[in-house]
Amino acid sequence: MKSLVFAADGRLVLALASGVNRVDLHKLARLAGAARIEKAAAEAVRETTGFSIGGVPPVGHAVALPVFVDETLLRHQVVYAAAGTPHAVFAVSPHALVQATQGVVGDLAEA
Protein backbone atom coordinates (compact mmCIF):
# COMPACT_ATOMS: atom_id res chain seq x y z
CA MET A 1 0.00 0.00 0.00
CA LYS A 2 1.16 3.53 -0.58
CA SER A 3 0.37 6.78 1.22
CA LEU A 4 0.57 9.69 -1.20
CA VAL A 5 0.20 13.36 -0.32
CA PHE A 6 -1.35 15.70 -2.87
CA ALA A 7 -2.29 19.37 -2.91
CA ALA A 8 -6.01 19.75 -3.58
CA ASP A 9 -6.65 23.40 -4.41
CA GLY A 10 -3.67 24.17 -2.20
CA ARG A 11 -4.67 22.09 0.86
CA LEU A 12 -2.88 18.83 1.48
CA VAL A 13 -4.77 15.54 1.35
CA LEU A 14 -3.66 11.94 1.75
CA ALA A 15 -4.52 9.21 -0.75
CA LEU A 16 -4.14 5.57 0.28
CA ALA A 17 -3.86 3.19 -2.66
CA SER A 18 -2.70 -0.26 -3.58
CA GLY A 19 0.95 -0.43 -4.50
CA VAL A 20 0.08 -1.74 -7.98
CA ASN A 21 -2.41 1.03 -8.78
CA ARG A 22 -1.77 4.60 -9.86
CA VAL A 23 -4.01 7.28 -8.37
CA ASP A 24 -6.25 8.94 -10.95
CA LEU A 25 -5.99 12.65 -10.18
CA HIS A 26 -9.40 13.44 -11.68
CA LYS A 27 -11.07 10.86 -9.46
CA LEU A 28 -9.22 12.17 -6.41
CA ALA A 29 -10.26 15.72 -7.27
CA ARG A 30 -13.91 14.67 -7.40
CA LEU A 31 -13.71 12.88 -4.04
CA ALA A 32 -11.84 15.80 -2.46
CA GLY A 33 -14.16 18.41 -3.96
CA ALA A 34 -11.20 20.12 -5.60
CA ALA A 35 -10.75 21.77 -8.96
CA ARG A 36 -7.02 21.04 -9.12
CA ILE A 37 -4.85 18.22 -7.76
CA GLU A 38 -1.09 18.07 -7.94
CA LYS A 39 1.73 16.27 -6.17
CA ALA A 40 2.63 17.99 -2.93
CA ALA A 41 6.11 19.44 -2.60
CA ALA A 42 8.51 17.33 -0.55
CA GLU A 43 9.01 20.13 1.99
CA ALA A 44 5.27 20.53 2.49
CA VAL A 45 4.86 16.78 2.97
CA ARG A 46 7.58 16.65 5.63
CA GLU A 47 6.33 19.79 7.39
CA THR A 48 2.70 18.65 7.46
CA THR A 49 3.09 14.93 8.14
CA GLY A 50 6.41 14.87 9.98
CA PHE A 51 7.69 12.26 7.52
CA SER A 52 9.66 12.26 4.28
CA ILE A 53 8.23 11.07 0.98
CA GLY A 54 8.70 7.32 0.72
CA GLY A 55 8.03 6.73 4.39
CA VAL A 56 4.77 8.59 5.01
CA PRO A 57 2.51 6.38 7.14
CA PRO A 58 -1.28 6.55 6.88
CA VAL A 59 -1.60 7.73 10.51
CA GLY A 60 0.32 9.73 13.10
CA HIS A 61 0.88 12.93 11.16
CA ALA A 62 1.92 16.23 12.70
CA VAL A 63 -1.23 17.81 11.21
CA ALA A 64 -4.44 15.89 10.50
CA LEU A 65 -5.14 15.49 6.78
CA PRO A 66 -8.30 14.53 4.93
CA VAL A 67 -7.80 10.91 3.85
CA PHE A 68 -9.14 9.25 0.70
CA VAL A 69 -8.90 5.46 0.43
CA ASP A 70 -9.01 3.58 -2.85
CA GLU A 71 -11.78 0.99 -2.65
CA THR A 72 -9.51 -1.75 -4.03
CA LEU A 73 -7.68 -1.84 -0.70
CA LEU A 74 -10.81 -3.23 0.93
CA ARG A 75 -10.44 -6.42 -1.13
CA HIS A 76 -7.51 -7.43 1.09
CA GLN A 77 -7.58 -8.79 4.63
CA VAL A 78 -4.21 -7.20 5.40
CA VAL A 79 -2.17 -4.45 3.75
CA TYR A 80 1.33 -3.24 4.57
CA ALA A 81 1.79 0.48 5.12
CA ALA A 82 4.87 2.66 5.50
CA ALA A 83 5.87 3.08 9.13
CA GLY A 84 7.76 6.37 9.01
CA THR A 85 10.74 5.40 6.84
CA PRO A 86 11.12 3.85 3.39
CA HIS A 87 12.53 0.73 5.09
CA ALA A 88 9.80 -0.03 7.65
CA VAL A 89 6.22 -1.23 7.23
CA PHE A 90 3.41 -2.47 9.42
CA ALA A 91 0.49 -4.80 8.75
CA VAL A 92 -3.05 -3.50 9.15
CA SER A 93 -6.57 -4.42 8.14
CA PRO A 94 -7.81 -1.99 5.46
CA HIS A 95 -11.12 -1.66 7.31
CA ALA A 96 -9.28 -0.71 10.51
CA LEU A 97 -7.25 1.80 8.49
CA VAL A 98 -10.40 3.43 7.12
CA GLN A 99 -11.77 3.69 10.64
CA ALA A 100 -8.53 5.01 12.15
CA THR A 101 -8.07 7.66 9.46
CA GLN A 102 -11.76 8.48 9.10
CA GLY A 103 -11.03 7.97 5.42
CA VAL A 104 -13.46 8.48 2.57
CA VAL A 105 -13.56 5.31 0.45
CA GLY A 106 -13.94 5.64 -3.29
CA ASP A 107 -12.63 4.72 -6.71
CA LEU A 108 -9.18 6.30 -7.02
CA ALA A 109 -7.41 3.85 -9.33
CA GLU A 110 -6.50 4.72 -12.90
CA ALA A 111 -8.37 2.53 -15.37
Backbone as XML, in Angstrom:
<?xml version="1.0"?>
<chain id="A" units="angstrom">
  <residue number="1" name="MET">
    <atom name="N" x="0.844" y="-1.175" z="0.000"/>
    <atom name="CA" x="0.000" y="0.000" z="0.000"/>
    <atom name="C" x="0.889" y="1.239" z="0.000"/>
  </residue>
  <residue number="2" name="LYS">
    <atom name="N" x="0.396" y="2.290" z="-0.597"/>
    <atom name="CA" x="1.157" y="3.535" z="-0.580"/>
    <atom name="C" x="0.304" y="4.666" z="-0.030"/>
  </residue>
  <residue number="3" name="SER">
    <atom name="N" x="0.974" y="5.565" z="0.666"/>
    <atom name="CA" x="0.368" y="6.780" z="1.221"/>
    <atom name="C" x="0.948" y="7.944" z="0.443"/>
  </residue>
  <residue number="4" name="LEU">
    <atom name="N" x="0.102" y="8.615" z="-0.340"/>
    <atom name="CA" x="0.571" y="9.693" z="-1.203"/>
    <atom name="C" x="-0.085" y="11.003" z="-0.801"/>
  </residue>
  <residue number="5" name="VAL">
    <atom name="N" x="0.715" y="12.045" z="-0.705"/>
    <atom name="CA" x="0.198" y="13.356" z="-0.322"/>
    <atom name="C" x="0.098" y="14.226" z="-1.573"/>
  </residue>
  <residue number="6" name="PHE">
    <atom name="N" x="-1.084" y="14.825" z="-1.732"/>
    <atom name="CA" x="-1.352" y="15.701" z="-2.866"/>
    <atom name="C" x="-1.839" y="17.050" z="-2.351"/>
  </residue>
  <residue number="7" name="ALA">
    <atom name="N" x="-1.715" y="18.063" z="-3.196"/>
    <atom name="CA" x="-2.293" y="19.371" z="-2.909"/>
    <atom name="C" x="-3.591" y="19.459" z="-3.700"/>
  </residue>
  <residue number="8" name="ALA">
    <atom name="N" x="-4.684" y="19.636" z="-2.978"/>
    <atom name="CA" x="-6.013" y="19.751" z="-3.581"/>
    <atom name="C" x="-6.453" y="21.194" z="-3.412"/>
  </residue>
  <residue number="9" name="ASP">
    <atom name="N" x="-6.375" y="21.961" z="-4.485"/>
    <atom name="CA" x="-6.651" y="23.401" z="-4.412"/>
    <atom name="C" x="-5.818" y="24.055" z="-3.311"/>
  </residue>
  <residue number="10" name="GLY">
    <atom name="N" x="-4.589" y="23.572" z="-3.160"/>
    <atom name="CA" x="-3.666" y="24.166" z="-2.204"/>
    <atom name="C" x="-3.656" y="23.535" z="-0.821"/>
  </residue>
  <residue number="11" name="ARG">
    <atom name="N" x="-4.674" y="22.742" z="-0.467"/>
    <atom name="CA" x="-4.669" y="22.086" z="0.855"/>
    <atom name="C" x="-4.199" y="20.651" z="0.672"/>
  </residue>
  <residue number="12" name="LEU">
    <atom name="N" x="-3.417" y="20.176" z="1.608"/>
    <atom name="CA" x="-2.877" y="18.834" z="1.476"/>
    <atom name="C" x="-3.902" y="17.781" z="1.865"/>
  </residue>
  <residue number="13" name="VAL">
    <atom name="N" x="-3.908" y="16.690" z="1.086"/>
    <atom name="CA" x="-4.770" y="15.541" z="1.345"/>
    <atom name="C" x="-3.920" y="14.286" z="1.184"/>
  </residue>
  <residue number="14" name="LEU">
    <atom name="N" x="-4.370" y="13.209" z="1.812"/>
    <atom name="CA" x="-3.659" y="11.940" z="1.747"/>
    <atom name="C" x="-4.491" y="10.938" z="0.965"/>
  </residue>
  <residue number="15" name="ALA">
    <atom name="N" x="-3.867" y="10.271" z="0.006"/>
    <atom name="CA" x="-4.520" y="9.206" z="-0.748"/>
    <atom name="C" x="-3.846" y="7.887" z="-0.387"/>
  </residue>
  <residue number="16" name="LEU">
    <atom name="N" x="-4.648" y="6.905" z="-0.023"/>
    <atom name="CA" x="-4.139" y="5.568" z="0.282"/>
    <atom name="C" x="-4.554" y="4.651" z="-0.848"/>
  </residue>
  <residue number="17" name="ALA">
    <atom name="N" x="-3.576" y="4.010" z="-1.491"/>
    <atom name="CA" x="-3.864" y="3.189" z="-2.660"/>
    <atom name="C" x="-3.001" y="1.946" z="-2.668"/>
  </residue>
  <residue number="18" name="SER">
    <atom name="N" x="-3.466" y="0.964" z="-3.391"/>
    <atom name="CA" x="-2.705" y="-0.261" z="-3.578"/>
    <atom name="C" x="-1.388" y="0.069" z="-4.271"/>
  </residue>
  <residue number="19" name="GLY">
    <atom name="N" x="-0.361" y="-0.663" z="-3.906"/>
    <atom name="CA" x="0.950" y="-0.427" z="-4.505"/>
    <atom name="C" x="0.988" y="-0.641" z="-5.997"/>
  </residue>
  <residue number="20" name="VAL">
    <atom name="N" x="0.074" y="-1.463" z="-6.538"/>
    <atom name="CA" x="0.077" y="-1.739" z="-7.978"/>
    <atom name="C" x="-0.747" y="-0.734" z="-8.774"/>
  </residue>
  <residue number="21" name="ASN">
    <atom name="N" x="-1.552" y="0.067" z="-8.091"/>
    <atom name="CA" x="-2.410" y="1.033" z="-8.779"/>
    <atom name="C" x="-1.811" y="2.436" z="-8.767"/>
  </residue>
  <residue number="22" name="ARG">
    <atom name="N" x="-2.085" y="3.165" z="-9.823"/>
    <atom name="CA" x="-1.772" y="4.599" z="-9.857"/>
    <atom name="C" x="-3.036" y="5.341" z="-9.460"/>
  </residue>
  <residue number="23" name="VAL">
    <atom name="N" x="-2.871" y="6.460" z="-8.763"/>
    <atom name="CA" x="-4.012" y="7.283" z="-8.372"/>
    <atom name="C" x="-4.418" y="8.160" z="-9.547"/>
  </residue>
  <residue number="24" name="ASP">
    <atom name="N" x="-5.693" y="8.096" z="-9.893"/>
    <atom name="CA" x="-6.254" y="8.935" z="-10.952"/>
    <atom name="C" x="-6.553" y="10.303" z="-10.336"/>
  </residue>
  <residue number="25" name="LEU">
    <atom name="N" x="-5.856" y="11.319" z="-10.784"/>
    <atom name="CA" x="-5.989" y="12.648" z="-10.181"/>
    <atom name="C" x="-7.372" y="13.251" z="-10.368"/>
  </residue>
  <residue number="26" name="HIS">
    <atom name="N" x="-8.033" y="12.933" z="-11.461"/>
    <atom name="CA" x="-9.396" y="13.440" z="-11.682"/>
    <atom name="C" x="-10.371" y="12.822" z="-10.683"/>
  </residue>
  <residue number="27" name="LYS">
    <atom name="N" x="-10.216" y="11.536" z="-10.438"/>
    <atom name="CA" x="-11.073" y="10.855" z="-9.463"/>
    <atom name="C" x="-10.816" y="11.398" z="-8.054"/>
  </residue>
  <residue number="28" name="LEU">
    <atom name="N" x="-9.548" y="11.609" z="-7.725"/>
    <atom name="CA" x="-9.217" y="12.166" z="-6.409"/>
    <atom name="C" x="-9.797" y="13.569" z="-6.270"/>
  </residue>
  <residue number="29" name="ALA">
    <atom name="N" x="-9.703" y="14.364" z="-7.312"/>
    <atom name="CA" x="-10.255" y="15.723" z="-7.273"/>
    <atom name="C" x="-11.749" y="15.694" z="-6.983"/>
  </residue>
  <residue number="30" name="ARG">
    <atom name="N" x="-12.473" y="14.780" z="-7.645"/>
    <atom name="CA" x="-13.914" y="14.669" z="-7.402"/>
    <atom name="C" x="-14.200" y="14.305" z="-5.946"/>
  </residue>
  <residue number="31" name="LEU">
    <atom name="N" x="-13.486" y="13.294" z="-5.432"/>
    <atom name="CA" x="-13.709" y="12.881" z="-4.043"/>
    <atom name="C" x="-13.355" y="13.989" z="-3.050"/>
  </residue>
  <residue number="32" name="ALA">
    <atom name="N" x="-12.302" y="14.737" z="-3.358"/>
    <atom name="CA" x="-11.836" y="15.795" z="-2.458"/>
    <atom name="C" x="-12.599" y="17.103" z="-2.659"/>
  </residue>
  <residue number="33" name="GLY">
    <atom name="N" x="-13.437" y="17.170" z="-3.676"/>
    <atom name="CA" x="-14.161" y="18.406" z="-3.957"/>
    <atom name="C" x="-13.236" y="19.520" z="-4.401"/>
  </residue>
  <residue number="34" name="ALA">
    <atom name="N" x="-12.215" y="19.146" z="-5.174"/>
    <atom name="CA" x="-11.200" y="20.116" z="-5.595"/>
    <atom name="C" x="-11.223" y="20.311" z="-7.104"/>
  </residue>
  <residue number="35" name="ALA">
    <atom name="N" x="-10.849" y="21.488" z="-7.537"/>
    <atom name="CA" x="-10.748" y="21.773" z="-8.964"/>
    <atom name="C" x="-9.394" y="21.325" z="-9.516"/>
  </residue>
  <residue number="36" name="ARG">
    <atom name="N" x="-8.377" y="21.351" z="-8.656"/>
    <atom name="CA" x="-7.018" y="21.042" z="-9.116"/>
    <atom name="C" x="-6.309" y="20.162" z="-8.096"/>
  </residue>
  <residue number="37" name="ILE">
    <atom name="N" x="-5.655" y="19.120" z="-8.593"/>
    <atom name="CA" x="-4.849" y="18.218" z="-7.763"/>
    <atom name="C" x="-3.457" y="18.162" z="-8.360"/>
  </residue>
  <residue number="38" name="GLU">
    <atom name="N" x="-2.462" y="18.241" z="-7.494"/>
    <atom name="CA" x="-1.085" y="18.068" z="-7.944"/>
    <atom name="C" x="-0.277" y="17.425" z="-6.831"/>
  </residue>
  <residue number="39" name="LYS">
    <atom name="N" x="0.860" y="16.852" z="-7.187"/>
    <atom name="CA" x="1.728" y="16.266" z="-6.167"/>
    <atom name="C" x="2.148" y="17.358" z="-5.203"/>
  </residue>
  <residue number="40" name="ALA">
    <atom name="N" x="2.181" y="17.017" z="-3.931"/>
    <atom name="CA" x="2.628" y="17.986" z="-2.932"/>
    <atom name="C" x="4.149" y="18.073" z="-2.948"/>
  </residue>
  <residue number="41" name="ALA">
    <atom name="N" x="4.664" y="19.244" z="-2.672"/>
    <atom name="CA" x="6.108" y="19.445" z="-2.599"/>
    <atom name="C" x="6.678" y="18.669" z="-1.417"/>
  </residue>
  <residue number="42" name="ALA">
    <atom name="N" x="7.871" y="18.143" z="-1.583"/>
    <atom name="CA" x="8.509" y="17.332" z="-0.545"/>
    <atom name="C" x="8.586" y="18.070" z="0.791"/>
  </residue>
  <residue number="43" name="GLU">
    <atom name="N" x="8.929" y="19.339" z="0.750"/>
    <atom name="CA" x="9.014" y="20.131" z="1.995"/>
    <atom name="C" x="7.664" y="20.224" z="2.685"/>
  </residue>
  <residue number="44" name="ALA">
    <atom name="N" x="6.613" y="20.430" z="1.924"/>
    <atom name="CA" x="5.268" y="20.531" z="2.489"/>
    <atom name="C" x="4.840" y="19.205" z="3.099"/>
  </residue>
  <residue number="45" name="VAL">
    <atom name="N" x="5.191" y="18.104" z="2.442"/>
    <atom name="CA" x="4.860" y="16.783" z="2.969"/>
    <atom name="C" x="5.535" y="16.576" z="4.316"/>
  </residue>
  <residue number="46" name="ARG">
    <atom name="N" x="6.825" y="16.852" z="4.378"/>
    <atom name="CA" x="7.582" y="16.653" z="5.632"/>
    <atom name="C" x="7.060" y="17.573" z="6.732"/>
  </residue>
  <residue number="47" name="GLU">
    <atom name="N" x="6.800" y="18.818" z="6.398"/>
    <atom name="CA" x="6.331" y="19.791" z="7.394"/>
    <atom name="C" x="4.951" y="19.405" z="7.937"/>
  </residue>
  <residue number="48" name="THR">
    <atom name="N" x="4.075" y="18.947" z="7.064"/>
    <atom name="CA" x="2.704" y="18.653" z="7.459"/>
    <atom name="C" x="2.557" y="17.292" z="8.125"/>
  </residue>
  <residue number="49" name="THR">
    <atom name="N" x="3.246" y="16.283" z="7.582"/>
    <atom name="CA" x="3.089" y="14.933" z="8.136"/>
    <atom name="C" x="4.125" y="14.607" z="9.198"/>
  </residue>
  <residue number="50" name="GLY">
    <atom name="N" x="5.300" y="15.231" z="9.097"/>
    <atom name="CA" x="6.407" y="14.874" z="9.984"/>
    <atom name="C" x="7.271" y="13.775" z="9.399"/>
  </residue>
  <residue number="51" name="PHE">
    <atom name="N" x="6.971" y="13.357" z="8.162"/>
    <atom name="CA" x="7.691" y="12.259" z="7.523"/>
    <atom name="C" x="8.102" y="12.646" z="6.113"/>
  </residue>
  <residue number="52" name="SER">
    <atom name="N" x="9.183" y="12.014" z="5.644"/>
    <atom name="CA" x="9.660" y="12.256" z="4.281"/>
    <atom name="C" x="8.911" y="11.375" z="3.289"/>
  </residue>
  <residue number="53" name="ILE">
    <atom name="N" x="8.823" y="11.855" z="2.051"/>
    <atom name="CA" x="8.225" y="11.068" z="0.978"/>
    <atom name="C" x="8.939" y="9.720" z="0.916"/>
  </residue>
  <residue number="54" name="GLY">
    <atom name="N" x="8.153" y="8.673" z="0.751"/>
    <atom name="CA" x="8.700" y="7.320" z="0.715"/>
    <atom name="C" x="8.492" y="6.591" z="2.027"/>
  </residue>
  <residue number="55" name="GLY">
    <atom name="N" x="8.237" y="7.342" z="3.089"/>
    <atom name="CA" x="8.026" y="6.725" z="4.390"/>
    <atom name="C" x="6.796" y="7.247" z="5.101"/>
  </residue>
  <residue number="56" name="VAL">
    <atom name="N" x="5.950" y="7.983" z="4.386"/>
    <atom name="CA" x="4.768" y="8.587" z="5.005"/>
    <atom name="C" x="3.777" y="7.488" z="5.406"/>
  </residue>
  <residue number="57" name="PRO">
    <atom name="N" x="3.498" y="7.369" z="6.700"/>
    <atom name="CA" x="2.512" y="6.382" z="7.140"/>
    <atom name="C" x="1.095" y="6.931" z="6.954"/>
  </residue>
  <residue number="58" name="PRO">
    <atom name="N" x="0.101" y="6.074" z="7.041"/>
    <atom name="CA" x="-1.275" y="6.546" z="6.883"/>
    <atom name="C" x="-1.828" y="7.237" z="8.129"/>
  </residue>
  <residue number="59" name="VAL">
    <atom name="N" x="-1.140" y="7.135" z="9.239"/>
    <atom name="CA" x="-1.595" y="7.727" z="10.507"/>
    <atom name="C" x="-0.413" y="8.384" z="11.225"/>
  </residue>
  <residue number="60" name="GLY">
    <atom name="N" x="-0.729" y="9.164" z="12.261"/>
    <atom name="CA" x="0.320" y="9.733" z="13.103"/>
    <atom name="C" x="0.997" y="10.963" z="12.549"/>
  </residue>
  <residue number="61" name="HIS">
    <atom name="N" x="0.294" y="11.733" z="11.768"/>
    <atom name="CA" x="0.882" y="12.929" z="11.157"/>
    <atom name="C" x="0.915" y="14.099" z="12.131"/>
  </residue>
  <residue number="62" name="ALA">
    <atom name="N" x="1.807" y="15.021" z="11.877"/>
    <atom name="CA" x="1.916" y="16.229" z="12.697"/>
    <atom name="C" x="0.635" y="17.061" z="12.615"/>
  </residue>
  <residue number="63" name="VAL">
    <atom name="N" x="0.011" y="17.078" z="11.453"/>
    <atom name="CA" x="-1.233" y="17.808" z="11.210"/>
    <atom name="C" x="-2.220" y="16.825" z="10.572"/>
  </residue>
  <residue number="64" name="ALA">
    <atom name="N" x="-3.440" y="16.795" z="11.058"/>
    <atom name="CA" x="-4.445" y="15.891" z="10.498"/>
    <atom name="C" x="-4.765" y="16.273" z="9.054"/>
  </residue>
  <residue number="65" name="LEU">
    <atom name="N" x="-4.822" y="15.275" z="8.193"/>
    <atom name="CA" x="-5.135" y="15.487" z="6.780"/>
    <atom name="C" x="-6.426" y="14.764" z="6.420"/>
  </residue>
  <residue number="66" name="PRO">
    <atom name="N" x="-7.190" y="15.310" z="5.473"/>
    <atom name="CA" x="-8.296" y="14.532" z="4.927"/>
    <atom name="C" x="-7.699" y="13.312" z="4.217"/>
  </residue>
  <residue number="67" name="VAL">
    <atom name="N" x="-8.324" y="12.150" z="4.400"/>
    <atom name="CA" x="-7.796" y="10.906" z="3.847"/>
    <atom name="C" x="-8.813" y="10.305" z="2.880"/>
  </residue>
  <residue number="68" name="PHE">
    <atom name="N" x="-8.320" y="9.882" z="1.721"/>
    <atom name="CA" x="-9.136" y="9.250" z="0.696"/>
    <atom name="C" x="-8.530" y="7.884" z="0.409"/>
  </residue>
  <residue number="69" name="VAL">
    <atom name="N" x="-9.355" y="6.847" z="0.515"/>
    <atom name="CA" x="-8.895" y="5.463" z="0.431"/>
    <atom name="C" x="-9.445" y="4.819" z="-0.831"/>
  </residue>
  <residue number="70" name="ASP">
    <atom name="N" x="-8.547" y="4.273" z="-1.660"/>
    <atom name="CA" x="-9.012" y="3.581" z="-2.846"/>
    <atom name="C" x="-9.749" y="2.312" z="-2.439"/>
  </residue>
  <residue number="71" name="GLU">
    <atom name="N" x="-10.915" y="2.119" z="-3.016"/>
    <atom name="CA" x="-11.782" y="0.994" z="-2.654"/>
    <atom name="C" x="-11.136" y="-0.364" z="-2.892"/>
  </residue>
  <residue number="72" name="THR">
    <atom name="N" x="-10.153" y="-0.465" z="-3.782"/>
    <atom name="CA" x="-9.512" y="-1.755" z="-4.035"/>
    <atom name="C" x="-8.746" y="-2.266" z="-2.814"/>
  </residue>
  <residue number="73" name="LEU">
    <atom name="N" x="-8.360" y="-1.387" z="-1.919"/>
    <atom name="CA" x="-7.675" y="-1.839" z="-0.703"/>
    <atom name="C" x="-8.569" y="-2.715" z="0.155"/>
  </residue>
  <residue number="74" name="LEU">
    <atom name="N" x="-9.878" y="-2.492" z="0.093"/>
    <atom name="CA" x="-10.807" y="-3.231" z="0.934"/>
    <atom name="C" x="-10.978" y="-4.680" z="0.474"/>
  </residue>
  <residue number="75" name="ARG">
    <atom name="N" x="-10.403" y="-5.032" z="-0.649"/>
    <atom name="CA" x="-10.442" y="-6.418" z="-1.128"/>
    <atom name="C" x="-9.465" y="-7.309" z="-0.364"/>
  </residue>
  <residue number="76" name="HIS">
    <atom name="N" x="-8.555" y="-6.696" z="0.382"/>
    <atom name="CA" x="-7.508" y="-7.428" z="1.087"/>
    <atom name="C" x="-7.838" y="-7.547" z="2.577"/>
  </residue>
  <residue number="77" name="GLN">
    <atom name="N" x="-7.408" y="-8.647" z="3.183"/>
    <atom name="CA" x="-7.578" y="-8.786" z="4.625"/>
    <atom name="C" x="-6.520" y="-7.987" z="5.369"/>
  </residue>
  <residue number="78" name="VAL">
    <atom name="N" x="-5.326" y="-7.915" z="4.787"/>
    <atom name="CA" x="-4.205" y="-7.199" z="5.397"/>
    <atom name="C" x="-3.468" y="-6.438" z="4.306"/>
  </residue>
  <residue number="79" name="VAL">
    <atom name="N" x="-3.054" y="-5.220" z="4.630"/>
    <atom name="CA" x="-2.168" y="-4.451" z="3.751"/>
    <atom name="C" x="-0.955" y="-4.041" z="4.573"/>
  </residue>
  <residue number="80" name="TYR">
    <atom name="N" x="0.102" y="-3.656" z="3.903"/>
    <atom name="CA" x="1.330" y="-3.236" z="4.570"/>
    <atom name="C" x="1.578" y="-1.772" z="4.237"/>
  </residue>
  <residue number="81" name="ALA">
    <atom name="N" x="1.667" y="-0.970" z="5.281"/>
    <atom name="CA" x="1.792" y="0.476" z="5.124"/>
    <atom name="C" x="3.156" y="0.952" z="5.616"/>
  </residue>
  <residue number="82" name="ALA">
    <atom name="N" x="3.619" y="2.054" z="5.050"/>
    <atom name="CA" x="4.871" y="2.665" z="5.505"/>
    <atom name="C" x="4.751" y="3.017" z="6.982"/>
  </residue>
  <residue number="83" name="ALA">
    <atom name="N" x="5.858" y="2.847" z="7.681"/>
    <atom name="CA" x="5.868" y="3.085" z="9.128"/>
    <atom name="C" x="6.836" y="4.196" z="9.516"/>
  </residue>
  <residue number="84" name="GLY">
    <atom name="N" x="6.950" y="5.205" z="8.661"/>
    <atom name="CA" x="7.765" y="6.368" z="9.010"/>
    <atom name="C" x="9.083" y="6.475" z="8.277"/>
  </residue>
  <residue number="85" name="THR">
    <atom name="N" x="9.527" y="5.380" z="7.657"/>
    <atom name="CA" x="10.743" y="5.404" z="6.841"/>
    <atom name="C" x="10.493" y="4.544" z="5.607"/>
  </residue>
  <residue number="86" name="PRO">
    <atom name="N" x="11.294" y="4.705" z="4.568"/>
    <atom name="CA" x="11.122" y="3.851" z="3.385"/>
    <atom name="C" x="11.465" y="2.385" z="3.652"/>
  </residue>
  <residue number="87" name="HIS">
    <atom name="N" x="12.054" y="2.086" z="4.802"/>
    <atom name="CA" x="12.529" y="0.733" z="5.094"/>
    <atom name="C" x="11.729" y="0.021" z="6.169"/>
  </residue>
  <residue number="88" name="ALA">
    <atom name="N" x="10.605" y="0.583" z="6.591"/>
    <atom name="CA" x="9.802" y="-0.034" z="7.651"/>
    <atom name="C" x="8.329" y="-0.006" z="7.261"/>
  </residue>
  <residue number="89" name="VAL">
    <atom name="N" x="7.647" y="-1.133" z="7.501"/>
    <atom name="CA" x="6.225" y="-1.226" z="7.226"/>
    <atom name="C" x="5.521" y="-1.892" z="8.405"/>
  </residue>
  <residue number="90" name="PHE">
    <atom name="N" x="4.202" y="-1.759" z="8.435"/>
    <atom name="CA" x="3.409" y="-2.473" z="9.419"/>
    <atom name="C" x="2.171" y="-3.042" z="8.741"/>
  </residue>
  <residue number="91" name="ALA">
    <atom name="N" x="1.674" y="-4.137" z="9.295"/>
    <atom name="CA" x="0.492" y="-4.798" z="8.752"/>
    <atom name="C" x="-0.750" y="-4.217" z="9.419"/>
  </residue>
  <residue number="92" name="VAL">
    <atom name="N" x="-1.807" y="-4.051" z="8.618"/>
    <atom name="CA" x="-3.052" y="-3.501" z="9.154"/>
    <atom name="C" x="-4.217" y="-3.957" z="8.278"/>
  </residue>
  <residue number="93" name="SER">
    <atom name="N" x="-5.356" y="-4.139" z="8.886"/>
    <atom name="CA" x="-6.573" y="-4.422" z="8.136"/>
    <atom name="C" x="-7.001" y="-3.134" z="7.427"/>
  </residue>
  <residue number="94" name="PRO">
    <atom name="N" x="-7.356" y="-3.198" z="6.155"/>
    <atom name="CA" x="-7.808" y="-1.991" z="5.463"/>
    <atom name="C" x="-9.042" y="-1.364" z="6.120"/>
  </residue>
  <residue number="95" name="HIS">
    <atom name="N" x="-9.923" y="-2.194" z="6.645"/>
    <atom name="CA" x="-11.116" y="-1.664" z="7.309"/>
    <atom name="C" x="-10.740" y="-0.895" z="8.574"/>
  </residue>
  <residue number="96" name="ALA">
    <atom name="N" x="-9.762" y="-1.407" z="9.319"/>
    <atom name="CA" x="-9.277" y="-0.706" z="10.510"/>
    <atom name="C" x="-8.607" y="0.604" z="10.116"/>
  </residue>
  <residue number="97" name="LEU">
    <atom name="N" x="-7.923" y="0.597" z="8.990"/>
    <atom name="CA" x="-7.254" y="1.799" z="8.494"/>
    <atom name="C" x="-8.272" y="2.876" z="8.122"/>
  </residue>
  <residue number="98" name="VAL">
    <atom name="N" x="-9.344" y="2.478" z="7.468"/>
    <atom name="CA" x="-10.403" y="3.435" z="7.118"/>
    <atom name="C" x="-10.975" y="4.047" z="8.395"/>
  </residue>
  <residue number="99" name="GLN">
    <atom name="N" x="-11.214" y="3.203" z="9.380"/>
    <atom name="CA" x="-11.772" y="3.688" z="10.642"/>
    <atom name="C" x="-10.793" y="4.617" z="11.367"/>
  </residue>
  <residue number="100" name="ALA">
    <atom name="N" x="-9.532" y="4.218" z="11.437"/>
    <atom name="CA" x="-8.534" y="5.006" z="12.154"/>
    <atom name="C" x="-8.271" y="6.362" z="11.502"/>
  </residue>
  <residue number="101" name="THR">
    <atom name="N" x="-8.356" y="6.416" z="10.181"/>
    <atom name="CA" x="-8.073" y="7.660" z="9.456"/>
    <atom name="C" x="-9.326" y="8.473" z="9.176"/>
  </residue>
  <residue number="102" name="GLN">
    <atom name="N" x="-10.487" y="7.880" z="9.475"/>
    <atom name="CA" x="-11.763" y="8.482" z="9.095"/>
    <atom name="C" x="-11.769" y="8.767" z="7.591"/>
  </residue>
  <residue number="103" name="GLY">
    <atom name="N" x="-11.195" y="7.817" z="6.856"/>
    <atom name="CA" x="-11.033" y="7.972" z="5.425"/>
    <atom name="C" x="-12.322" y="7.855" z="4.645"/>
  </residue>
  <residue number="104" name="VAL">
    <atom name="N" x="-12.354" y="8.556" z="3.525"/>
    <atom name="CA" x="-13.456" y="8.484" z="2.570"/>
    <atom name="C" x="-13.056" y="7.444" z="1.530"/>
  </residue>
  <residue number="105" name="VAL">
    <atom name="N" x="-13.855" y="6.396" z="1.395"/>
    <atom name="CA" x="-13.555" y="5.314" z="0.455"/>
    <atom name="C" x="-14.197" y="5.642" z="-0.894"/>
  </residue>
  <residue number="106" name="GLY">
    <atom name="N" x="-13.428" y="5.412" z="-1.953"/>
    <atom name="CA" x="-13.939" y="5.640" z="-3.294"/>
    <atom name="C" x="-13.032" y="5.071" z="-4.331"/>
  </residue>
  <residue number="107" name="ASP">
    <atom name="N" x="-13.411" y="5.188" z="-5.577"/>
    <atom name="CA" x="-12.627" y="4.720" z="-6.712"/>
    <atom name="C" x="-11.551" y="5.754" z="-7.020"/>
  </residue>
  <residue number="108" name="LEU">
    <atom name="N" x="-10.300" y="5.396" z="-6.751"/>
    <atom name="CA" x="-9.180" y="6.296" z="-7.022"/>
    <atom name="C" x="-8.230" y="5.757" z="-8.086"/>
  </residue>
  <residue number="109" name="ALA">
    <atom name="N" x="-8.379" y="4.496" z="-8.436"/>
    <atom name="CA" x="-7.413" y="3.847" z="-9.326"/>
    <atom name="C" x="-7.598" y="4.275" z="-10.779"/>
  </residue>
  <residue number="110" name="GLU">
    <atom name="N" x="-6.459" y="4.472" z="-11.456"/>
    <atom name="CA" x="-6.502" y="4.717" z="-12.901"/>
    <atom name="C" x="-7.045" y="3.470" z="-13.576"/>
  </residue>
  <residue number="111" name="ALA">
    <atom name="N" x="-7.801" y="3.674" z="-14.633"/>
    <atom name="CA" x="-8.370" y="2.530" z="-15.366"/>
    <atom name="C" x="-7.315" y="1.864" z="-16.216"/>
  </residue>
</chain>
